[in-house]
Amino acid sequence: MLTDMAATRSAILDAIETLSGDVHSDDEVVFFFSGHGMNGYSYEGDQWQNGEFTYYFAQKGIGDGEANIHDYDGDHRLSEPKQVTAEEAFDYAKANCHMDKPVIADDFTNDLLP
């Protein structure tokens, strides 16, 4: 995991290149990037162990499976990390963040934006 000053453009590209050699056709890969925009702020604190959005999106939403709202495999169990979609995790984080106001904005087509 690359964080803070270690997450340079070069280091991120190197990590993606390294990862591409280790991934198989049945593997699942999550690439998570959280930026603060041109003038944005990230609310961080000891209670989250990182930023508020990262805590709710990555740790609680995906890692702990708390964002899973659909029983995709029909086993009548929720909170399964492998079944959390990025959209569910984002919605979970947005609903639980009290300080951060997360938005999705980019120039990509056919992604999370409506």
SEMI-339295 format. One record per residue: chain; x, y, z of N, C-alpha, C, CB in turn. Coordinates in nm, 3 decimals. Last residue first. Glycine has a CB too. Layout:
N
PT / A / X / Y / Z / X / Y / Z / X / Y / Z / X / Y / Z $
...
! end
This chain:
114
PT / A / -2.310 / 0.890 / -1.317 / -2.435 / 0.861 / -1.391 / -2.427 / 0.914 / -1.533 / -2.555 / 0.923 / -1.319 $
PT / A / -1.989 / 0.744 / -1.253 / -2.073 / 0.862 / -1.271 / -2.197 / 0.828 / -1.351 / -1.996 / 0.972 / -1.340 $
PT / A / -1.837 / 0.514 / -1.253 / -1.936 / 0.531 / -1.147 / -2.029 / 0.651 / -1.168 / -1.867 / 0.545 / -1.016 $
PT / A / -1.802 / 0.481 / -1.605 / -1.758 / 0.441 / -1.472 / -1.869 / 0.468 / -1.372 / -1.628 / 0.517 / -1.431 $
PT / A / -1.813 / 0.576 / -1.875 / -1.856 / 0.441 / -1.837 / -1.800 / 0.395 / -1.703 / -1.815 / 0.343 / -1.944 $
PT / A / -1.523 / 0.789 / -1.895 / -1.658 / 0.752 / -1.936 / -1.686 / 0.609 / -1.888 / -1.675 / 0.764 / -2.091 $
PT / A / -1.345 / 1.027 / -1.693 / -1.360 / 0.896 / -1.753 / -1.504 / 0.873 / -1.795 / -1.314 / 0.787 / -1.656 $
PT / A / -1.284 / 1.252 / -1.554 / -1.305 / 1.268 / -1.697 / -1.322 / 1.135 / -1.768 / -1.190 / 1.344 / -1.759 $
PT / A / -1.457 / 1.295 / -1.237 / -1.342 / 1.261 / -1.321 / -1.376 / 1.284 / -1.467 / -1.297 / 1.115 / -1.298 $
PT / A / -1.583 / 1.264 / -0.919 / -1.567 / 1.354 / -1.032 / -1.443 / 1.314 / -1.108 / -1.558 / 1.502 / -0.985 $
PT / A / -1.779 / 1.206 / -0.649 / -1.709 / 1.137 / -0.757 / -1.703 / 1.233 / -0.874 / -1.780 / 1.001 / -0.796 $
PT / A / -1.731 / 1.324 / -0.316 / -1.795 / 1.333 / -0.447 / -1.715 / 1.248 / -0.543 / -1.806 / 1.481 / -0.496 $
PT / A / -1.769 / 1.354 / 0.040 / -1.713 / 1.288 / -0.079 / -1.799 / 1.308 / -0.204 / -1.696 / 1.140 / -0.053 $
PT / A / -1.708 / 1.549 / 0.271 / -1.821 / 1.549 / 0.179 / -1.775 / 1.488 / 0.047 / -1.878 / 1.695 / 0.158 $
PT / A / -1.610 / 1.493 / 0.611 / -1.581 / 1.492 / 0.467 / -1.710 / 1.490 / 0.388 / -1.493 / 1.371 / 0.429 $
PT / A / -1.764 / 1.476 / 0.851 / -1.682 / 1.592 / 0.822 / -1.653 / 1.603 / 0.671 / -1.550 / 1.585 / 0.900 $
PT / A / -1.909 / 1.245 / 0.850 / -1.970 / 1.363 / 0.912 / -1.893 / 1.489 / 0.878 / -1.977 / 1.346 / 1.064 $
PT / A / -1.983 / 0.964 / 0.660 / -1.887 / 1.073 / 0.683 / -1.961 / 1.194 / 0.740 / -1.814 / 1.112 / 0.551 $
PT / A / -2.194 / 0.794 / 0.597 / -2.136 / 0.788 / 0.731 / -2.036 / 0.898 / 0.760 / -2.070 / 0.657 / 0.750 $
PT / A / -2.271 / 0.831 / 0.332 / -2.374 / 0.835 / 0.436 / -2.316 / 0.844 / 0.576 / -2.463 / 0.712 / 0.425 $
PT / A / -2.027 / 0.794 / 0.201 / -2.093 / 0.925 / 0.194 / -2.198 / 0.939 / 0.303 / -2.158 / 0.944 / 0.055 $
PT / A / -1.981 / 0.522 / 0.255 / -1.890 / 0.625 / 0.306 / -1.958 / 0.761 / 0.309 / -1.763 / 0.631 / 0.222 $
PT / A / -2.197 / 0.407 / 0.115 / -2.180 / 0.383 / 0.259 / -2.092 / 0.492 / 0.321 / -2.118 / 0.243 / 0.283 $
PT / A / -2.141 / 0.490 / -0.147 / -2.265 / 0.534 / -0.082 / -2.257 / 0.518 / 0.070 / -2.385 / 0.455 / -0.137 $
PT / A / -1.897 / 0.351 / -0.183 / -1.902 / 0.497 / -0.190 / -2.026 / 0.550 / -0.118 / -1.900 / 0.545 / -0.338 $
PT / A / -1.982 / 0.085 / -0.157 / -1.882 / 0.138 / -0.064 / -1.883 / 0.291 / -0.063 / -1.742 / 0.087 / -0.101 $
PT / A / -2.158 / 0.064 / -0.375 / -2.207 / 0.044 / -0.238 / -2.111 / 0.106 / -0.137 / -2.224 / -0.107 / -0.209 $
PT / A / -1.977 / 0.110 / -0.586 / -2.090 / 0.200 / -0.566 / -2.146 / 0.188 / -0.424 / -2.199 / 0.172 / -0.670 $
PT / A / -1.807 / -0.108 / -0.565 / -1.753 / 0.025 / -0.541 / -1.865 / 0.125 / -0.515 / -1.667 / 0.070 / -0.660 $
PT / A / -1.967 / -0.378 / -0.385 / -1.935 / -0.305 / -0.508 / -1.879 / -0.168 / -0.472 / -2.060 / -0.291 / -0.601 $
PT / A / -1.893 / -0.662 / -0.200 / -1.916 / -0.518 / -0.194 / -1.876 / -0.455 / -0.327 / -1.838 / -0.454 / -0.077 $
PT / A / -1.826 / -0.927 / -0.185 / -1.946 / -0.893 / -0.259 / -1.977 / -0.743 / -0.258 / -2.062 / -0.968 / -0.204 $
PT / A / -1.610 / -0.967 / -0.023 / -1.593 / -1.000 / -0.165 / -1.713 / -0.959 / -0.249 / -1.569 / -1.148 / -0.181 $
PT / A / -1.710 / -0.902 / 0.241 / -1.626 / -0.811 / 0.166 / -1.615 / -0.842 / 0.017 / -1.491 / -0.809 / 0.225 $
PT / A / -2.026 / -0.934 / 0.351 / -1.921 / -1.018 / 0.293 / -1.836 / -0.929 / 0.202 / -1.983 / -1.139 / 0.212 $
PT / A / -2.260 / -0.837 / 0.468 / -2.130 / -0.805 / 0.527 / -2.022 / -0.902 / 0.480 / -2.137 / -0.807 / 0.679 $
PT / A / -2.512 / -1.097 / 0.463 / -2.454 / -0.972 / 0.414 / -2.320 / -0.953 / 0.483 / -2.551 / -0.850 / 0.439 $
PT / A / -2.653 / -1.401 / 0.372 / -2.559 / -1.331 / 0.458 / -2.514 / -1.204 / 0.388 / -2.438 / -1.421 / 0.495 $
PT / A / -2.796 / -1.572 / 0.209 / -2.869 / -1.501 / 0.315 / -2.776 / -1.435 / 0.416 / -2.961 / -1.596 / 0.387 $
PT / A / -2.677 / -1.665 / -0.015 / -2.654 / -1.742 / 0.107 / -2.718 / -1.677 / 0.230 / -2.504 / -1.758 / 0.130 $
PT / A / -2.685 / -1.545 / -0.268 / -2.803 / -1.614 / -0.218 / -2.784 / -1.695 / -0.091 / -2.853 / -1.703 / -0.322 $
PT / A / -2.486 / -1.385 / -0.364 / -2.469 / -1.529 / -0.383 / -2.583 / -1.611 / -0.323 / -2.338 / -1.574 / -0.321 $
PT / A / -2.572 / -1.121 / -0.307 / -2.542 / -1.160 / -0.444 / -2.534 / -1.311 / -0.464 / -2.412 / -1.098 / -0.486 $
PT / A / -2.758 / -0.953 / -0.131 / -2.715 / -1.091 / -0.111 / -2.688 / -1.153 / -0.249 / -2.823 / -1.174 / -0.032 $
PT / A / -2.666 / -0.614 / -0.080 / -2.734 / -0.714 / -0.162 / -2.675 / -0.853 / -0.135 / -2.723 / -0.679 / -0.313 $
PT / A / -2.510 / -0.443 / 0.059 / -2.654 / -0.434 / 0.085 / -2.733 / -0.537 / 0.005 / -2.703 / -0.295 / 0.054 $
PT / A / -2.207 / -0.387 / 0.202 / -2.278 / -0.486 / 0.121 / -2.427 / -0.483 / 0.156 / -2.219 / -0.629 / 0.145 $
PT / A / -2.068 / -0.231 / 0.372 / -2.141 / -0.162 / 0.266 / -2.224 / -0.257 / 0.182 / -2.045 / -0.085 / 0.177 $
PT / A / -1.925 / -0.395 / 0.543 / -2.044 / -0.329 / 0.595 / -2.126 / -0.258 / 0.488 / -2.005 / -0.231 / 0.700 $
PT / A / -1.689 / -0.533 / 0.496 / -1.810 / -0.573 / 0.423 / -1.936 / -0.503 / 0.466 / -1.829 / -0.718 / 0.437 $
PT / A / -1.448 / -0.461 / 0.589 / -1.535 / -0.530 / 0.683 / -1.667 / -0.573 / 0.620 / -1.562 / -0.441 / 0.804 $
PT / A / -1.348 / -0.353 / 0.341 / -1.272 / -0.448 / 0.423 / -1.356 / -0.528 / 0.519 / -1.169 / -0.375 / 0.499 $
PT / A / -1.560 / -0.175 / 0.250 / -1.512 / -0.289 / 0.172 / -1.448 / -0.394 / 0.262 / -1.411 / -0.244 / 0.065 $
PT / A / -1.639 / -0.014 / 0.483 / -1.727 / -0.046 / 0.372 / -1.687 / -0.170 / 0.295 / -1.734 / 0.068 / 0.279 $
PT / A / -1.413 / 0.002 / 0.658 / -1.543 / -0.048 / 0.704 / -1.629 / -0.096 / 0.587 / -1.616 / 0.060 / 0.782 $
PT / A / -1.191 / 0.066 / 0.474 / -1.180 / -0.023 / 0.590 / -1.315 / -0.083 / 0.630 / -1.120 / 0.053 / 0.709 $
PT / A / -1.288 / 0.224 / 0.249 / -1.199 / 0.108 / 0.234 / -1.204 / 0.013 / 0.353 / -1.058 / 0.156 / 0.214 $
PT / A / -1.495 / 0.408 / 0.348 / -1.497 / 0.346 / 0.216 / -1.416 / 0.215 / 0.215 / -1.441 / 0.442 / 0.111 $
PT / A / -1.432 / 0.485 / 0.613 / -1.565 / 0.433 / 0.582 / -1.570 / 0.363 / 0.447 / -1.665 / 0.545 / 0.584 $
PT / A / -1.155 / 0.554 / 0.587 / -1.204 / 0.464 / 0.692 / -1.337 / 0.402 / 0.652 / -1.217 / 0.539 / 0.825 $
PT / A / -1.157 / 0.742 / 0.382 / -1.086 / 0.615 / 0.363 / -1.134 / 0.512 / 0.464 / -0.934 / 0.635 / 0.376 $
PT / A / -1.299 / 0.952 / 0.511 / -1.354 / 0.885 / 0.393 / -1.289 / 0.749 / 0.372 / -1.335 / 0.972 / 0.269 $
PT / A / -1.119 / 1.016 / 0.727 / -1.257 / 0.973 / 0.752 / -1.315 / 0.898 / 0.632 / -1.345 / 1.093 / 0.786 $
PT / A / -0.780 / 0.886 / 0.706 / -0.884 / 0.985 / 0.680 / -1.024 / 0.928 / 0.700 / -0.871 / 1.039 / 0.539 $
PT / A / -0.675 / 0.679 / 0.978 / -0.645 / 0.742 / 0.849 / -0.752 / 0.848 / 0.828 / -0.642 / 0.636 / 0.729 $
PT / A / -0.775 / 0.597 / 1.214 / -0.646 / 0.540 / 1.175 / -0.603 / 0.587 / 1.036 / -0.651 / 0.387 / 1.178 $
PT / A / -0.998 / 0.706 / 1.332 / -1.014 / 0.641 / 1.201 / -0.889 / 0.567 / 1.158 / -1.052 / 0.745 / 1.097 $
PT / A / -0.917 / 0.817 / 1.570 / -1.031 / 0.726 / 1.575 / -1.050 / 0.653 / 1.443 / -1.157 / 0.803 / 1.610 $
PT / A / -0.717 / 0.996 / 1.500 / -0.678 / 0.868 / 1.559 / -0.793 / 0.768 / 1.559 / -0.627 / 0.889 / 1.701 $
PT / A / -0.799 / 1.149 / 1.184 / -0.796 / 1.142 / 1.329 / -0.759 / 1.003 / 1.376 / -0.930 / 1.183 / 1.387 $
PT / A / -0.873 / 1.385 / 0.924 / -0.805 / 1.267 / 0.974 / -0.805 / 1.268 / 1.126 / -0.661 / 1.259 / 0.920 $
PT / A / -1.026 / 1.511 / 0.652 / -1.036 / 1.507 / 0.797 / -0.979 / 1.376 / 0.845 / -1.184 / 1.525 / 0.844 $
PT / A / -0.876 / 1.684 / 0.397 / -0.910 / 1.550 / 0.444 / -0.915 / 1.556 / 0.596 / -0.808 / 1.442 / 0.394 $
PT / A / -0.971 / 1.936 / 0.165 / -0.915 / 1.896 / 0.293 / -0.957 / 1.753 / 0.323 / -0.959 / 1.992 / 0.406 $
PT / A / -0.896 / 2.100 / -0.150 / -0.973 / 2.017 / -0.058 / -0.897 / 1.985 / 0.069 / -1.014 / 1.890 / -0.125 $
PT / A / -0.817 / 2.236 / -0.372 / -0.821 / 2.309 / -0.245 / -0.894 / 2.230 / -0.137 / -0.888 / 2.444 / -0.265 $
PT / A / -0.800 / 2.034 / -0.572 / -0.709 / 2.149 / -0.571 / -0.704 / 2.218 / -0.435 / -0.752 / 2.250 / -0.678 $
PT / A / -0.839 / 1.705 / -0.425 / -0.867 / 1.813 / -0.520 / -0.769 / 1.928 / -0.505 / -1.009 / 1.865 / -0.501 $
PT / A / -0.765 / 1.499 / -0.270 / -0.832 / 1.609 / -0.202 / -0.861 / 1.725 / -0.296 / -0.749 / 1.657 / -0.086 $
PT / A / -0.810 / 1.148 / -0.341 / -0.740 / 1.275 / -0.348 / -0.824 / 1.384 / -0.284 / -0.705 / 1.311 / -0.493 $
PT / A / -0.770 / 0.817 / -0.325 / -0.849 / 0.924 / -0.265 / -0.766 / 1.049 / -0.265 / -0.895 / 0.887 / -0.121 $
PT / A / -0.795 / 0.518 / -0.493 / -0.724 / 0.645 / -0.484 / -0.818 / 0.747 / -0.425 / -0.672 / 0.692 / -0.624 $
PT / A / -0.764 / 0.180 / -0.525 / -0.834 / 0.285 / -0.452 / -0.744 / 0.407 / -0.446 / -0.874 / 0.239 / -0.310 $
PT / A / -0.824 / -0.098 / -0.699 / -0.733 / 0.016 / -0.700 / -0.810 / 0.131 / -0.639 / -0.682 / 0.050 / -0.846 $
PT / A / -0.855 / -0.433 / -0.652 / -0.916 / -0.305 / -0.616 / -0.806 / -0.200 / -0.617 / -0.988 / -0.311 / -0.476 $
PT / A / -0.904 / -0.728 / -0.832 / -0.811 / -0.623 / -0.794 / -0.890 / -0.496 / -0.762 / -0.707 / -0.596 / -0.907 $
PT / A / -0.939 / -1.075 / -0.827 / -1.007 / -0.946 / -0.820 / -0.908 / -0.844 / -0.768 / -1.134 / -0.953 / -0.728 $
PT / A / -0.861 / -1.352 / -1.046 / -0.833 / -1.263 / -0.933 / -0.919 / -1.138 / -0.942 / -0.684 / -1.225 / -0.930 $
PT / A / -0.879 / -1.508 / -1.270 / -0.987 / -1.520 / -1.171 / -0.965 / -1.435 / -1.046 / -1.003 / -1.666 / -1.131 $
PT / A / -0.647 / -1.450 / -1.418 / -0.778 / -1.419 / -1.474 / -0.892 / -1.429 / -1.373 / -0.806 / -1.510 / -1.590 $
PT / A / -0.404 / -1.305 / -1.191 / -0.453 / -1.412 / -1.278 / -0.596 / -1.380 / -1.321 / -0.447 / -1.549 / -1.207 $
PT / A / -0.126 / -1.096 / -1.123 / -0.271 / -1.113 / -1.131 / -0.307 / -1.222 / -1.230 / -0.339 / -0.981 / -1.170 $
PT / A / 0.140 / -1.033 / -1.129 / 0.095 / -1.126 / -1.026 / -0.053 / -1.161 / -1.034 / 0.125 / -1.068 / -0.891 $
PT / A / 0.189 / -0.838 / -1.315 / 0.256 / -0.966 / -1.332 / 0.209 / -1.073 / -1.236 / 0.403 / -0.948 / -1.318 $
PT / A / 0.051 / -0.623 / -1.212 / 0.002 / -0.684 / -1.336 / 0.069 / -0.818 / -1.364 / 0.025 / -0.589 / -1.453 $
PT / A / 0.207 / -0.540 / -0.996 / 0.082 / -0.613 / -0.972 / 0.035 / -0.685 / -1.098 / -0.025 / -0.518 / -0.923 $
PT / A / 0.407 / -0.396 / -1.129 / 0.440 / -0.514 / -1.050 / 0.317 / -0.602 / -1.028 / 0.501 / -0.473 / -0.914 $
PT / A / 0.249 / -0.190 / -1.239 / 0.327 / -0.278 / -1.326 / 0.363 / -0.407 / -1.254 / 0.456 / -0.206 / -1.374 $
PT / A / 0.154 / -0.070 / -1.006 / 0.060 / -0.128 / -1.102 / 0.132 / -0.225 / -1.194 / -0.009 / -0.017 / -1.184 $
PT / A / 0.396 / 0.018 / -0.897 / 0.315 / -0.079 / -0.824 / 0.214 / -0.147 / -0.916 / 0.243 / -0.012 / -0.707 $
PT / A / 0.476 / 0.207 / -1.090 / 0.559 / 0.089 / -1.064 / 0.479 / -0.020 / -0.993 / 0.681 / 0.128 / -0.978 $
PT / A / 0.269 / 0.395 / -1.060 / 0.285 / 0.324 / -1.187 / 0.371 / 0.199 / -1.171 / 0.348 / 0.416 / -1.293 $
PT / A / 0.326 / 0.477 / -0.796 / 0.196 / 0.417 / -0.828 / 0.207 / 0.338 / -0.959 / 0.086 / 0.527 / -0.840 $
PT / A / 0.581 / 0.588 / -0.823 / 0.562 / 0.472 / -0.735 / 0.430 / 0.401 / -0.765 / 0.567 / 0.516 / -0.587 $
PT / A / 0.525 / 0.803 / -0.999 / 0.618 / 0.698 / -1.037 / 0.597 / 0.571 / -0.954 / 0.762 / 0.747 / -1.022 $
PT / A / 0.356 / 0.961 / -0.840 / 0.310 / 0.908 / -0.970 / 0.396 / 0.789 / -1.011 / 0.315 / 1.019 / -1.079 $
PT / A / 0.380 / 0.862 / -0.493 / 0.413 / 0.947 / -0.607 / 0.361 / 0.883 / -0.735 / 0.566 / 0.970 / -0.616 $
PT / A / 0.326 / 0.789 / -0.216 / 0.233 / 0.766 / -0.328 / 0.259 / 0.864 / -0.442 / 0.087 / 0.778 / -0.280 $
PT / A / 0.481 / 0.869 / -0.009 / 0.530 / 0.755 / -0.087 / 0.445 / 0.731 / -0.212 / 0.532 / 0.629 / 0.000 $
PT / A / 0.338 / 1.065 / 0.125 / 0.448 / 1.108 / 0.038 / 0.504 / 0.994 / -0.048 / 0.560 / 1.168 / 0.122 $
PT / A / 0.048 / 0.869 / 0.155 / 0.110 / 0.998 / 0.178 / 0.221 / 1.028 / 0.077 / 0.166 / 1.004 / 0.319 $
PT / A / 0.101 / 0.525 / 0.067 / 0.028 / 0.633 / 0.134 / 0.114 / 0.758 / 0.141 / -0.015 / 0.590 / 0.275 $
PT / A / 0.055 / 0.217 / -0.085 / 0.127 / 0.344 / -0.090 / 0.043 / 0.452 / -0.025 / 0.163 / 0.381 / -0.237 $
PT / A / 0.084 / -0.116 / 0.000 / 0.000 / 0.000 / 0.000 / 0.089 / 0.123 / 0.000 / -0.096 / -0.001 / 0.121 $
! end
